[in-house]
Each structure stands twice: as C-alpha cells, then as structure tokens.
Amino acid sequence: MPVCHQEGGPGFSERMIPVGDGFVQTLEASGPGLIERFVGKRGSALHHVAFEVEDLDRYLHWLRGRGVHLIDEQPRPGGMGTMIAFVHPREFGGLLVELVETCR
C-alpha cells in the first residue's frame, strides 16, 4: 500500500495512505505522548475520524455558538500543511472528531 505522506509529531509518526478521494491516517507511538497513552489504555484501536471543512474558523465559530465543547478553540497546524481542530469526544458519544481545512 503506497504511503503518500509521512511525518513525525511529538511522540508519534503519522502516515497518510490515499484511499479513493480521501486518506487513511495511521499514527504510531515513537515515544512518550498522547498516542502512547491511548494505545496503553485501549490497545490498537480507532482513535478518531476526520472531516474536511471549507472554512475552519467559521465552522468553529458556528459550533461555539451552539454550545459545542471544543478541544481546540482555534485552528492549529496539522499534517500535510492543513489546519485542524478537535471536537470533544463527549459531543459524539465518545468518538473524537477532527475538523480539517486543506490549505489551498
């Protein structure tokens, strides 16, 4: 399976694998950090799902206005030159949701 992008983050290695019009992202713990703690607690498992949005700032503003609890109040840099923000898992029955804006 061809990996189209690979980069490291704090305590993890990320791989993006093209699938149709999207990607499957794998994260592997490479040291202490969030991914190592997650795998230690839950084992290898689904960590989160991501959805591409057109205007992340506007979308976060819309969610805040509806009382949605966000992990990231402001967009932050993500892999492959994207901007990302996470919605708290309690908003989706325990599933962590990532919002991704592709910088074009």
Protein Blocks (a to p, Z undefined) as FASTA:
>chain_A
ZZfbdcddehiacddddehjbccdddddfbecjklmmmmmnopadfbdcdddfblmlmmm
mmmmnopacfblbdcddeehiacddddfklngopacddddddZZ
